[in-house]
Amino acid sequence: MNRTLVGAVRGAMWGAVALLLMPAAPVHAQMACAAREAVVSALATRFGETVSATGVDRNGNLLEVFSSAGGSWTIVLTIPGGPTCLLASGDGWWQADERRKPAGTHDS
């Protein structure tokens, strides 16, 4: 599939998710959100994406980057006890070789 078609398919998918799963909370009213398990499954089956990077912010929100071997990527945010929401997606992802360890960890 070419990049334009992949982008159109991804946009249509997230638009449908947004319409069907719109949460009542106003903070998420403009985002496509669903249960984390549903989001992870959809990214894997539809786009071949798996987790490439993760981080936790000071509020306990989990930020994840999913990517595929073909270069597609999606960034999602999971709120503690709440939904997983799409923040951004696109093409052209490449993985840096350097892997940083969290502060305070040591080699074994």
N, C-alpha and C positions, 0 to 999 in steps of 0.2 A: 504494500500500500504506500502511496506517496504521502509526504508530510502534510499536505493540504487536506487530503482525505482523512488521515489519522486525526488531525486537529478538529475537523468537522464532526467526526464520529465521537470523539471525546467530548466536545462541546455539547452535542445532542444528549449524550449519556448523562452528563452532570446537570444539564437543564432538566431532564426528566426526573433525576433524583431530587433536585431542588423542589420541583413541583409536588412530587409525591410524599416527600419526607420532611417538609418544612416544619421545623420545631416551633413551639409556641413562644419561646423566649425571643424577645426583640433583638438581642445581641446577635443571634444567628439568622435573623429573618432574611438577610441578603446573601447567605452562603448555602452551598450544597452540603448538607450534613446527613449522616446516618450512623448506625452502630459501627464501631471500629471493625468488627469481624466482616461486616458486609462490604465496607470500603476496601479492606485488604483483599478479600476474595475477588471483588470486581476488578481491581487493578491487576491482580495476578492473571485472571482468566481472560480479560479483554485486551490487556496491553502487555502481558508478560513482565510486569514490573514487580520487583521485590525491594525490600528496605535496603538502601545504600548508606544512609546516615540518620542518626537520631540525636536529639538533645532535649533537655528539660529546662524550661524557663523558671524564674523565681516564684511563679505562681503554681508550679507543678504541672503546667501544660506540656504535653509531649509533642514535639515537632519532629516529623519524619519526612525524609526524602525517599521516594520510591523511584527506581529507574529500571530500564530494560537494556538488554544488549544492543538493541536497535537505536538507542539514544533517547527514547521518550522518557519523560520524568513528570512526577507529580509531588507537590508538597502539601502535606496535611497536618492539621493540628487536632490533637485529642485533648479535650478538657476533662479533668478528673471527675469521674462520676457522670460524665456527659457524653455528647456525641463527638464524632470525628468529622471535621469539616475540611473541604477542599480550599486551599489558599491560592495555588497556582499550578499550572501544568504547561508542558511544552516539549520541544525536541532539541536535540543537539547536546545531551548530557554526556560528559566525560568524567571519569573518576580519577581524581588525583592519586598518585602513587603513595604519597605520605599519609599515614594514618596516625592521628594524634590521640594520645591517651588522655583521659580525664585527669585533671589536677589531683594529686595525692595518690596516684596509682604507681606501682613499682613493677619492674620486670621480675619474673620469678626465677 
